């Protein structure tokens, strides 16, 4: 398994703690990120809305894999 870091960002700046998960590949990391975004949106946990928020996914060495915007239709 590969270790991925998931970080909530707003306007490109990290906010909140980093969550670490083991995923077998990048596709599963994407699905995990998508599920995290769905859960945060369902909980209405973002007081200023989702427009400026992204979920940054990186490898264990913190090299960037992708930023997934919260306002994407997933």
Secondary structure as the mmCIF struct_conf table of DSSP 4:
data_model
#
loop_
_struct_conf.conf_type_id
_struct_conf.id
_struct_conf.beg_label_comp_id
_struct_conf.beg_label_asym_id
_struct_conf.beg_label_seq_id
_struct_conf.end_label_comp_id
_struct_conf.end_label_asym_id
_struct_conf.end_label_seq_id
STRN STRN1 UNK A 2 UNK A 10
TURN_TY1_P TURN_TY1_P1 UNK A 11 UNK A 12
STRN STRN2 UNK A 13 UNK A 23
BEND BEND1 UNK A 24 UNK A 25
HELX_RH_AL_P HELX_RH_AL_P1 UNK A 26 UNK A 43
TURN_TY1_P TURN_TY1_P2 UNK A 44 UNK A 44
TURN_TY1_P TURN_TY1_P3 UNK A 47 UNK A 48
BEND BEND2 UNK A 50 UNK A 50
TURN_TY1_P TURN_TY1_P4 UNK A 51 UNK A 52
STRN STRN3 UNK A 53 UNK A 59
TURN_TY1_P TURN_TY1_P5 UNK A 60 UNK A 61
STRN STRN4 UNK A 64 UNK A 69
TURN_TY1_P TURN_TY1_P6 UNK A 70 UNK A 71
BEND BEND3 UNK A 72 UNK A 72
#
